[in-house]
Amino acid sequence: MEPTRREPFLDVTLHAGDSLYLPRGFIHAPTTQDSHSIHITLGAEPVTWEHLLREILKDSLSQQQIFREAVPPEFGSLTPGQLSALAGSILEALSEEIVKPKSNRKRREIRSEISEGMRFVLRSRLLRSLTLSNCIISSSLAMISSIWILYVVRDLQWSSTASGIVLGVGSAGSLVGSFFIKWSVERFGAFRIMLVSVAFYGPCELTTVMVGRGAMGQVLVGLSFFLLTVCAIVNNTVQRTLRQALCPPELLGRMNASVRWLQWTLTPLGALGGGWVGSHLGLQNAILCGSSGLIVAAVLLFLSPLRTENSLLRPGPELATAQETS
């Protein structure tokens, strides 16, 4: 229907497989006849001069000298000739931005920043140890999570309600653990509290395969998961604090992005491994494999250079070394 018309410009019946193109500015009001119908409306928004100028100005306003100059105080009293000269200078700057060949500078900058963050992480002994431990933990937890609900429902014969309650009780541990982070670090030190937290991961997950059927097993698993999430929130918070303390401010984003990428890249592989082990070797063995990985992560963390550091919450010699190598 045209905006200025009261009667429909076009009245057509569309059947299955038909399509109708409406130019920009035309509205439509579809109705069904004697049966239900489903149709999909796809809009193709053209590139307008407004969009083009916005994109150009977004990048060029800070690049061109003329746009960084102060507006003259006598701007309101400029003569038409002066306004024309000013407008000509602005249009000339815009035209230079339009015809300037686009390069892959931004893409190269992104690749360079990614490489810089990855080099910083891999060349730092402390960050490398933290990242390795996190990668093993993430993949091991993904292995267990991929088959855990199937195991408790099929082998332990839990109901969906019981499974949800156990997981809910376990999740509450993250809230409780958040209140003890500062106190525990001040009392025992960053590395000790981090190592103790990671050391509980494996035994807490092993509880699932050690309990029998019935309410008592659900209570034990719920308490184990509660302790696990307490340890998880403490460990994750302390590790993030350590990573930030070991990294110069200008590399924080790149460093965290690199660590997260390495950590989450292995998560799908862990889930696939859990499904494969569960299908071929049994669900219980899959949980055992994942729990073993958590124990290995704790052992590697204990043997890492972090154990010999006396001041982990303050940038020390490791920070200076990492800055030089980056």
Secondary structure as a PSIPRED ss2 file (coil, helix, strand):
# PSIPRED VFORMAT (PSIPRED V4.0)

   1 M C   1.000  0.000  0.000
   2 E C   1.000  0.000  0.000
   3 P C   1.000  0.000  0.000
   4 T C   1.000  0.000  0.000
   5 R C   1.000  0.000  0.000
   6 R C   1.000  0.000  0.000
   7 E C   1.000  0.000  0.000
   8 P C   1.000  0.000  0.000
   9 F C   1.000  0.000  0.000
  10 L C   1.000  0.000  0.000
  11 D C   1.000  0.000  0.000
  12 V C   1.000  0.000  0.000
  13 T C   1.000  0.000  0.000
  14 L C   1.000  0.000  0.000
  15 H C   1.000  0.000  0.000
  16 A C   1.000  0.000  0.000
  17 G C   1.000  0.000  0.000
  18 D C   1.000  0.000  0.000
  19 S C   1.000  0.000  0.000
  20 L C   1.000  0.000  0.000
  21 Y C   1.000  0.000  0.000
  22 L C   1.000  0.000  0.000
  23 P C   1.000  0.000  0.000
  24 R C   1.000  0.000  0.000
  25 G C   1.000  0.000  0.000
  26 F C   1.000  0.000  0.000
  27 I C   1.000  0.000  0.000
  28 H C   1.000  0.000  0.000
  29 A C   1.000  0.000  0.000
  30 P C   1.000  0.000  0.000
  31 T C   1.000  0.000  0.000
  32 T C   1.000  0.000  0.000
  33 Q C   1.000  0.000  0.000
  34 D C   1.000  0.000  0.000
  35 S C   1.000  0.000  0.000
  36 H C   1.000  0.000  0.000
  37 S C   1.000  0.000  0.000
  38 I C   1.000  0.000  0.000
  39 H C   1.000  0.000  0.000
  40 I C   1.000  0.000  0.000
  41 T C   1.000  0.000  0.000
  42 L C   1.000  0.000  0.000
  43 G C   1.000  0.000  0.000
  44 A C   1.000  0.000  0.000
  45 E C   1.000  0.000  0.000
  46 P C   1.000  0.000  0.000
  47 V C   1.000  0.000  0.000
  48 T C   1.000  0.000  0.000
  49 W H   0.000  1.000  0.000
  50 E H   0.000  1.000  0.000
  51 H H   0.000  1.000  0.000
  52 L H   0.000  1.000  0.000
  53 L H   0.000  1.000  0.000
  54 R H   0.000  1.000  0.000
  55 E H   0.000  1.000  0.000
  56 I H   0.000  1.000  0.000
  57 L H   0.000  1.000  0.000
  58 K H   0.000  1.000  0.000
  59 D H   0.000  1.000  0.000
  60 S H   0.000  1.000  0.000
  61 L C   1.000  0.000  0.000
  62 S C   1.000  0.000  0.000
  63 Q C   1.000  0.000  0.000
  64 Q C   1.000  0.000  0.000
  65 Q H   0.000  1.000  0.000
  66 I H   0.000  1.000  0.000
  67 F H   0.000  1.000  0.000
  68 R H   0.000  1.000  0.000
  69 E C   1.000  0.000  0.000
  70 A C   1.000  0.000  0.000
  71 V C   1.000  0.000  0.000
  72 P C   1.000  0.000  0.000
  73 P H   0.000  1.000  0.000
  74 E H   0.000  1.000  0.000
  75 F H   0.000  1.000  0.000
  76 G H   0.000  1.000  0.000
  77 S H   0.000  1.000  0.000
  78 L C   1.000  0.000  0.000
  79 T C   1.000  0.000  0.000
  80 P H   0.000  1.000  0.000
  81 G H   0.000  1.000  0.000
  82 Q H   0.000  1.000  0.000
  83 L H   0.000  1.000  0.000
  84 S H   0.000  1.000  0.000
  85 A H   0.000  1.000  0.000
  86 L H   0.000  1.000  0.000
  87 A H   0.000  1.000  0.000
  88 G H   0.000  1.000  0.000
  89 S H   0.000  1.000  0.000
  90 I H   0.000  1.000  0.000
  91 L H   0.000  1.000  0.000
  92 E H   0.000  1.000  0.000
  93 A H   0.000  1.000  0.000
  94 L H   0.000  1.000  0.000
  95 S H   0.000  1.000  0.000
  96 E H   0.000  1.000  0.000
  97 E H   0.000  1.000  0.000
  98 I H   0.000  1.000  0.000
  99 V H   0.000  1.000  0.000
 100 K C   1.000  0.000  0.000
 101 P C   1.000  0.000  0.000
 102 K C   1.000  0.000  0.000
 103 S C   1.000  0.000  0.000
 104 N C   1.000  0.000  0.000
 105 R H   0.000  1.000  0.000
 106 K H   0.000  1.000  0.000
 107 R H   0.000  1.000  0.000
 108 R H   0.000  1.000  0.000
 109 E H   0.000  1.000  0.000
 110 I H   0.000  1.000  0.000
 111 R H   0.000  1.000  0.000
 112 S H   0.000  1.000  0.000
 113 E H   0.000  1.000  0.000
 114 I H   0.000  1.000  0.000
 115 S H   0.000  1.000  0.000
 116 E H   0.000  1.000  0.000
 117 G H   0.000  1.000  0.000
 118 M H   0.000  1.000  0.000
 119 R H   0.000  1.000  0.000
 120 F H   0.000  1.000  0.000
 121 V H   0.000  1.000  0.000
 122 L H   0.000  1.000  0.000
 123 R H   0.000  1.000  0.000
 124 S C   1.000  0.000  0.000
 125 R H   0.000  1.000  0.000
 126 L H   0.000  1.000  0.000
 127 L H   0.000  1.000  0.000
 128 R H   0.000  1.000  0.000
 129 S H   0.000  1.000  0.000
 130 L H   0.000  1.000  0.000
 131 T H   0.000  1.000  0.000
 132 L H   0.000  1.000  0.000
 133 S H   0.000  1.000  0.000
 134 N H   0.000  1.000  0.000
 135 C H   0.000  1.000  0.000
 136 I H   0.000  1.000  0.000
 137 I H   0.000  1.000  0.000
 138 S H   0.000  1.000  0.000
 139 S H   0.000  1.000  0.000
 140 S H   0.000  1.000  0.000
 141 L H   0.000  1.000  0.000
 142 A H   0.000  1.000  0.000
 143 M H   0.000  1.000  0.000
 144 I H   0.000  1.000  0.000
 145 S H   0.000  1.000  0.000
 146 S H   0.000  1.000  0.000
 147 I H   0.000  1.000  0.000
 148 W H   0.000  1.000  0.000
 149 I H   0.000  1.000  0.000
 150 L H   0.000  1.000  0.000
 151 Y H   0.000  1.000  0.000
 152 V H   0.000  1.000  0.000
 153 V H   0.000  1.000  0.000
 154 R H   0.000  1.000  0.000
 155 D C   1.000  0.000  0.000
 156 L C   1.000  0.000  0.000
 157 Q C   1.000  0.000  0.000
 158 W C   1.000  0.000  0.000
 159 S C   1.000  0.000  0.000
 160 S H   0.000  1.000  0.000
 161 T H   0.000  1.000  0.000
 162 A H   0.000  1.000  0.000
 163 S H   0.000  1.000  0.000
 164 G H   0.000  1.000  0.000
 165 I H   0.000  1.000  0.000
 166 V H   0.000  1.000  0.000
 167 L H   0.000  1.000  0.000
 168 G H   0.000  1.000  0.000
 169 V H   0.000  1.000  0.000
 170 G H   0.000  1.000  0.000
 171 S H   0.000  1.000  0.000
 172 A H   0.000  1.000  0.000
 173 G H   0.000  1.000  0.000
 174 S H   0.000  1.000  0.000
 175 L H   0.000  1.000  0.000
 176 V H   0.000  1.000  0.000
 177 G H   0.000  1.000  0.000
 178 S H   0.000  1.000  0.000
 179 F C   1.000  0.000  0.000
 180 F C   1.000  0.000  0.000
 181 I H   0.000  1.000  0.000
 182 K H   0.000  1.000  0.000
 183 W H   0.000  1.000  0.000
 184 S H   0.000  1.000  0.000
 185 V H   0.000  1.000  0.000
 186 E H   0.000  1.000  0.000
 187 R H   0.000  1.000  0.000
 188 F H   0.000  1.000  0.000
 189 G C   1.000  0.000  0.000
 190 A H   0.000  1.000  0.000
 191 F H   0.000  1.000  0.000
 192 R H   0.000  1.000  0.000
 193 I H   0.000  1.000  0.000
 194 M H   0.000  1.000  0.000
 195 L H   0.000  1.000  0.000
 196 V H   0.000  1.000  0.000
 197 S H   0.000  1.000  0.000
 198 V H   0.000  1.000  0.000
 199 A H   0.000  1.000  0.000
 200 F C   1.000  0.000  0.000
 201 Y H   0.000  1.000  0.000
 202 G H   0.000  1.000  0.000
 203 P H   0.000  1.000  0.000
 204 C H   0.000  1.000  0.000
 205 E H   0.000  1.000  0.000
 206 L H   0.000  1.000  0.000
 207 T H   0.000  1.000  0.000
 208 T H   0.000  1.000  0.000
 209 V H   0.000  1.000  0.000
 210 M H   0.000  1.000  0.000
 211 V C   1.000  0.000  0.000
 212 G C   1.000  0.000  0.000
 213 R C   1.000  0.000  0.000
 214 G C   1.000  0.000  0.000
 215 A H   0.000  1.000  0.000
 216 M H   0.000  1.000  0.000
 217 G H   0.000  1.000  0.000
 218 Q H   0.000  1.000  0.000
 219 V H   0.000  1.000  0.000
 220 L H   0.000  1.000  0.000
 221 V H   0.000  1.000  0.000
 222 G H   0.000  1.000  0.000
 223 L H   0.000  1.000  0.000
 224 S H   0.000  1.000  0.000
 225 F H   0.000  1.000  0.000
 226 F H   0.000  1.000  0.000
 227 L H   0.000  1.000  0.000
 228 L H   0.000  1.000  0.000
 229 T H   0.000  1.000  0.000
 230 V H   0.000  1.000  0.000
 231 C H   0.000  1.000  0.000
 232 A H   0.000  1.000  0.000
 233 I H   0.000  1.000  0.000
 234 V H   0.000  1.000  0.000
 235 N H   0.000  1.000  0.000
 236 N H   0.000  1.000  0.000
 237 T H   0.000  1.000  0.000
 238 V H   0.000  1.000  0.000
 239 Q H   0.000  1.000  0.000
 240 R H   0.000  1.000  0.000
 241 T H   0.000  1.000  0.000
 242 L H   0.000  1.000  0.000
 243 R H   0.000  1.000  0.000
 244 Q H   0.000  1.000  0.000
 245 A H   0.000  1.000  0.000
 246 L C   1.000  0.000  0.000
 247 C C   1.000  0.000  0.000
 248 P C   1.000  0.000  0.000
 249 P H   0.000  1.000  0.000
 250 E H   0.000  1.000  0.000
 251 L H   0.000  1.000  0.000
 252 L H   0.000  1.000  0.000
 253 G H   0.000  1.000  0.000
 254 R H   0.000  1.000  0.000
 255 M H   0.000  1.000  0.000
 256 N H   0.000  1.000  0.000
 257 A H   0.000  1.000  0.000
 258 S H   0.000  1.000  0.000
 259 V H   0.000  1.000  0.000
 260 R H   0.000  1.000  0.000
 261 W H   0.000  1.000  0.000
 262 L H   0.000  1.000  0.000
 263 Q H   0.000  1.000  0.000
 264 W H   0.000  1.000  0.000
 265 T H   0.000  1.000  0.000
 266 L H   0.000  1.000  0.000
 267 T H   0.000  1.000  0.000
 268 P H   0.000  1.000  0.000
 269 L H   0.000  1.000  0.000
 270 G H   0.000  1.000  0.000
 271 A H   0.000  1.000  0.000
 272 L H   0.000  1.000  0.000
 273 G H   0.000  1.000  0.000
 274 G H   0.000  1.000  0.000
 275 G H   0.000  1.000  0.000
 276 W H   0.000  1.000  0.000
 277 V H   0.000  1.000  0.000
 278 G H   0.000  1.000  0.000
 279 S H   0.000  1.000  0.000
 280 H H   0.000  1.000  0.000
 281 L C   1.000  0.000  0.000
 282 G C   1.000  0.000  0.000
 283 L H   0.000  1.000  0.000
 284 Q H   0.000  1.000  0.000
 285 N H   0.000  1.000  0.000
 286 A H   0.000  1.000  0.000
 287 I H   0.000  1.000  0.000
 288 L H   0.000  1.000  0.000
 289 C H   0.000  1.000  0.000
 290 G H   0.000  1.000  0.000
 291 S H   0.000  1.000  0.000
 292 S H   0.000  1.000  0.000
 293 G H   0.000  1.000  0.000
 294 L H   0.000  1.000  0.000
 295 I H   0.000  1.000  0.000
 296 V H   0.000  1.000  0.000
 297 A H   0.000  1.000  0.000
 298 A H   0.000  1.000  0.000
 299 V H   0.000  1.000  0.000
 300 L H   0.000  1.000  0.000
 301 L H   0.000  1.000  0.000
 302 F H   0.000  1.000  0.000
 303 L H   0.000  1.000  0.000
 304 S C   1.000  0.000  0.000
 305 P H   0.000  1.000  0.000
 306 L H   0.000  1.000  0.000
 307 R H   0.000  1.000  0.000
 308 T H   0.000  1.000  0.000
 309 E C   1.000  0.000  0.000
 310 N C   1.000  0.000  0.000
 311 S C   1.000  0.000  0.000
 312 L C   1.000  0.000  0.000
 313 L C   1.000  0.000  0.000
 314 R C   1.000  0.000  0.000
 315 P C   1.000  0.000  0.000
 316 G C   1.000  0.000  0.000
 317 P H   0.000  1.000  0.000
 318 E H   0.000  1.000  0.000
 319 L H   0.000  1.000  0.000
 320 A H   0.000  1.000  0.000
 321 T H   0.000  1.000  0.000
 322 A H   0.000  1.000  0.000
 323 Q H   0.000  1.000  0.000
 324 E H   0.000  1.000  0.000
 325 T H   0.000  1.000  0.000
 326 S C   1.000  0.000  0.000
